Amino acid sequence: MTRYIQRHSLLTRVTHGVGAISCILLAVTGVFVFVPSLGGGTMGGDFTYAMRMLHRILAIPFIVVPLIAVLVSPKGFVHLFKEDIFGKWDKDDFAWAMKFPFYLFAPSKVHMPPQHHVKSAQRLADGALLFFGIGLAISGLILWLNTGLLPGGGMKVEFSNETLLAAHLVHDVLFFLTVFVGIAHIYLGGGIFQPYRGTPRIMFGDGKVSESDAVYHWGYWANQEIALGKNVTVENDKK
């Protein structure tokens, strides 16, 4: 028998899953938008055009699904900003952030202090990805509208050259920053880093984390949940 704590709701998992998958596919298709000659020289102009259209289609769930989540759960959105991203740091938060680089190379030898619902350094990464995503969405929409929201140039909006130049610059810079931070996020959140093995279930499974893992990674949060008991379940171990 193993005790589990429900860490994330279905809405959170769906929003994260759609955002993560669409972001990865946007990065792949975005390469052909950023370097048009890449597709044109190797696979032909039709392929490059298809990647450009797919890039625009993938932007729809990337933008729309999080907006729906905000409308469905405005309190969750407020909590995300006030607590999970901009929550006040205590001494353990600062200590965790300072020790994290050493923990990456010697996790078995570095003792990490207990954490709240979101670890201190993770708040920085999550906040960065959130603002990168907003910046990419806004700059991308400007570039998209300038060429026509619909195929054939329908619903086209004219922007000044200065606005388009700024949108291109913002979009390109945030693209590279998102890829950089995203790779680190995948390395940790995807369970590639040994101490995080099994954690993908939290976002890409039923949203549960074993009580032992919860105490190890988020000690303060886990103890609060255990004391309340409403999100704690007991499951039979698989044989």
C-alpha positions in Angstrom: 0.0 0.0 0.0 1.3 3.4 -1.0 0.0 6.8 0.1 -0.4 9.5 -2.6 -1.1 13.2 -2.6 -3.1 14.8 -5.4 -0.9 17.6 -6.6 -2.5 18.9 -9.7 -6.1 19.1 -11.0 -7.3 17.8 -14.4 -7.6 21.4 -15.6 -4.0 22.1 -14.7 -2.7 18.9 -16.3 -4.6 19.5 -19.5 -3.5 23.1 -19.8 0.1 22.2 -19.1 0.0 19.2 -21.5 -1.5 21.3 -24.4 0.9 24.1 -23.7 4.0 21.8 -23.5 3.2 19.8 -26.7 2.1 22.8 -28.8 5.2 24.7 -27.6 7.6 21.9 -28.7 5.8 21.6 -32.1 5.9 25.4 -32.4 9.6 25.3 -31.8 10.1 22.7 -34.5 8.0 24.4 -37.1 9.4 27.8 -36.1 12.8 26.7 -37.2 11.5 26.7 -40.8 9.9 30.0 -40.3 13.1 31.5 -38.9 15.2 29.9 -41.6 13.0 29.6 -44.8 15.9 28.3 -46.9 16.2 25.3 -44.6 13.0 23.7 -45.9 13.1 25.2 -49.3 16.6 23.9 -50.0 16.1 20.4 -48.7 12.4 19.5 -49.2 11.0 22.2 -51.5 9.0 25.3 -51.1 5.7 23.5 -50.4 7.2 21.9 -47.3 8.3 25.3 -46.0 4.8 26.7 -46.7 3.2 23.7 -44.9 5.4 24.4 -41.9 4.5 28.0 -41.8 0.7 27.1 -41.9 1.2 24.5 -39.2 3.1 27.0 -37.1 0.0 29.2 -37.2 -2.4 26.4 -36.5 -0.4 25.2 -33.5 -0.4 28.8 -32.1 -4.2 28.5 -31.6 -4.2 25.9 -28.8 -1.1 27.5 -27.4 -3.0 30.7 -26.9 -6.6 29.6 -26.5 -6.4 26.8 -24.0 -4.6 28.8 -21.3 -7.1 31.6 -21.8 -10.0 29.1 -21.3 -8.3 27.8 -18.2 -8.1 31.4 -16.8 -11.9 31.8 -17.5 -12.7 28.4 -15.9 -10.6 28.9 -12.8 -9.8 32.6 -12.2 -8.9 31.8 -8.6 -6.3 29.3 -9.8 -4.8 31.9 -12.1 -4.6 34.4 -9.2 -3.0 31.8 -7.0 -0.5 31.0 -9.7 0.7 34.6 -9.8 0.5 35.5 -6.1 1.8 32.2 -4.6 3.5 30.0 -7.2 5.4 32.7 -9.1 5.5 35.8 -7.0 5.2 34.2 -3.6 7.5 35.7 -0.9 10.7 33.8 -0.4 11.8 32.6 3.1 15.3 31.5 4.2 14.8 28.0 3.0 13.8 29.2 -0.5 17.0 31.2 -0.7 19.0 28.3 0.6 17.5 25.9 -1.9 18.3 28.2 -4.8 21.9 28.6 -3.6 22.4 24.8 -3.3 20.6 23.8 -6.5 23.7 24.1 -8.9 25.6 21.7 -6.5 22.6 19.5 -6.2 22.5 19.0 -10.0 25.9 17.4 -10.0 25.8 15.6 -6.6 22.2 15.1 -5.6 23.0 12.3 -3.1 25.5 14.5 -1.2 23.7 17.8 -1.0 20.9 18.1 1.5 18.1 20.4 0.2 15.9 22.3 2.6 12.1 21.7 2.6 10.0 23.7 0.0 6.5 25.0 -0.4 4.1 24.1 -3.3 6.6 25.3 -5.9 10.3 25.4 -5.3 12.0 28.7 -5.3 14.2 28.3 -8.4 11.3 26.7 -10.2 9.2 29.8 -9.6 11.8 31.7 -11.5 11.8 29.2 -14.4 8.0 28.9 -14.5 7.6 32.7 -14.3 10.1 33.1 -17.2 8.3 30.5 -19.3 4.9 32.2 -18.6 6.1 35.6 -19.6 8.0 34.3 -22.6 4.8 32.6 -23.7 2.8 35.8 -23.4 5.4 37.7 -25.3 5.6 35.0 -28.1 1.8 35.0 -28.4 1.5 38.8 -28.7 4.4 39.3 -31.1 3.3 36.2 -33.1 -0.2 37.6 -33.5 1.1 40.9 -34.7 3.2 39.1 -37.4 0.3 36.8 -38.2 -2.2 39.6 -38.6 0.2 41.5 -40.8 0.1 38.7 -43.4 -3.6 38.0 -42.9 -5.3 35.9 -40.2 -7.1 33.8 -42.7 -5.6 32.0 -45.8 -5.3 34.2 -48.8 -4.7 37.3 -46.7 -8.1 37.6 -45.1 -8.5 39.8 -42.0 -5.2 41.5 -42.6 -4.1 44.3 -40.3 -1.4 46.8 -41.4 1.3 47.6 -38.9 4.2 50.1 -39.1 7.6 48.9 -40.1 8.9 49.8 -36.6 6.1 47.6 -35.0 6.9 44.7 -37.2 10.6 45.0 -36.6 10.1 45.0 -32.8 7.7 42.1 -33.1 10.3 40.1 -35.1 13.0 40.9 -32.6 10.9 40.0 -29.6 9.6 36.8 -31.2 13.1 35.6 -32.2 14.8 36.4 -28.9 12.0 34.8 -26.8 12.1 31.8 -29.1 15.7 31.1 -28.2 15.1 31.9 -24.5 12.1 29.6 -24.4 14.1 26.7 -26.0 16.9 27.2 -23.5 14.7 27.3 -20.4 12.4 24.6 -21.8 15.2 22.1 -22.2 16.1 22.5 -18.6 12.4 22.2 -17.7 12.2 19.0 -19.6 15.4 17.6 -18.1 13.9 18.1 -14.6 10.2 17.8 -15.0 10.5 14.9 -17.5 12.3 12.8 -14.9 15.6 12.5 -16.7 17.4 13.9 -13.6 17.6 10.9 -11.3 15.9 12.5 -8.1 12.9 13.4 -10.3 12.3 10.0 -11.7 8.5 9.2 -11.6 7.5 12.9 -11.4 6.1 13.0 -15.0 3.0 11.3 -13.6 2.3 14.6 -11.8 1.6 16.5 -15.0 1.1 13.7 -17.6 -0.6 11.2 -15.5 -3.3 11.3 -12.8 -1.6 14.3 -11.0 -0.6 12.3 -8.0 2.7 12.1 -6.2 3.7 9.5 -3.6 3.8 10.8 -0.1 7.5 10.0 0.2 8.4 11.9 -3.0 6.2 14.8 -1.9 7.9 15.1 1.5 11.4 14.9 -0.2 10.7 17.5 -2.9 8.1 19.8 -1.3 8.3 19.2 2.5 6.2 22.2 3.7 3.5 21.6 1.2 3.4 17.8 1.7 3.1 18.2 5.5 0.2 20.6 5.1 -1.6 18.2 2.7 -1.0 15.2 5.0 -2.4 17.2 8.0 -5.5 18.1 6.0 -5.9 14.7 4.5 -8.5 15.5 1.9 -6.1 15.1 -1.0 -4.4 12.0 0.4 -5.3 8.6 -1.0 -4.0 5.0 -0.4 -3.4 2.7 -3.4 -2.4 -0.9 -3.7 1.1 -1.4 -5.0 1.2 -3.0 -8.5 2.6 -6.5 -8.6 
